[in-house]
Amino acid sequence: MSLRCGAVFLFVFAPATIAQTTHVVGPGGFQQIQNAIAVAAPGDIILVPPGNWYGFTTSIGVTVRGMGAGVIVNGVTATLQPGQTLHLIDLEIWPTTGVTISGGGADLDRCTIDTCTVSSSDVSLQSCVVNGYTFFGLGKQALDATNASLTAIDSEFTGGRGNAQAGWSSSHGIRLQGSVLRGSRLVVRGGEGQGSSSIGPKPALLATNSAVWISDSTLIGGAVPGGPPTACPVVVQGAVSGRLTRSSLTPNCASSFPTSGPLLGMHRPSPLQSPGPFTLEFQTEPNALVGVYFAAGLGRLSIPGIEQAILLDAATASPLDILVADTAGAVVGTWNVPAGFGNAKLWLQAIGTAAPGFLLQASPVGGGVVR
């Protein structure tokens, strides 16, 4: 069931499309991505064809988009000011630096990444594959976040494999320190290892003084190569809040971290296209009401009565739809993106009712740059 707010979608979305310059890397364009960034302004778009490209650094929010399979970038380092958001789309980003983001915000969409390090930044990951690795004895986590706010859907995180002979450390799928993670439809694996201590199997998720809400996901502890998982999939240290819901843990170790309670999960079957329909699937409590909102950007706002923060830009946010879950808690919403909105940004988030005794639940965010 849907109670739609229809035309609001177009009227609020339209003013958010601002003038952007498109820069092309490759034949007939810039020699490297870094050359395009040197002349770009915040909000500009950089299109990159398939090939192996030097890594780049940026201090401004731009969109770097791969134009086909096999767009390989050898490292991304972003040091961003508040209000600047970097969009990385359809890229393969290799070590040794992987992706390093500090400050501002970032949107990683359908990227394959060898290690992602985030500090004091708001980051969204959608349909990404992130791998940890070992390098000269250092175990790099797949996702390593410090004082960060993260939202992730439809993504995989696999810790790096330790090497006993070389003494190289294994690593976690996700390590959080003083951070917030809201995830749905994730697969998180701890790194394989041999023996104990730093080179042994690692938990999939290590959270220290953080808040974690993960639903509809699979978390697998690390294993000795060729053996079953032996490391507990989730380890918490210090003050950690949140819960895991509708998720499988292997092995099923005893943990003080809650593994039940309402959460509003999200799945994005495919990216935004203009023109065309855009679908999001939600999972919540049976027969729950789900309100869907959209905005032209991301933000962070805590509202009394809602357990998780609202991650949409308050200045451009607007209601889009009201949906009703079926008896299994499943909800599907489909909306039309008008023609002429390619490269615009559109984000959606839902708020749903919960069981008695719980606050309203806010989902992760989905959407991003319109193709």
Helices and strands as residue ranges (DSSP letters): E 2-4, H 8-13, G 14-16, E 22-24, H 33-39, E 45-48, E 51-58, E 63-66, E 71-79, E 85-89, E 92-93, E 99-102, E 105-109, E 112-114, E 116-119, E 122-126, E 129-131, E 133-135, E 138-140, E 143-146, E 149-158, E 174-177, E 180-189, G 197-199, E 205-208, E 211-215, E 218-220, E 234-237, E 241-245, E 248-250, E 265-267, E 276-283, E 289-295, E 298-301, E 310-312, E 318-324, E 330-337, E 345-352, E 361-369
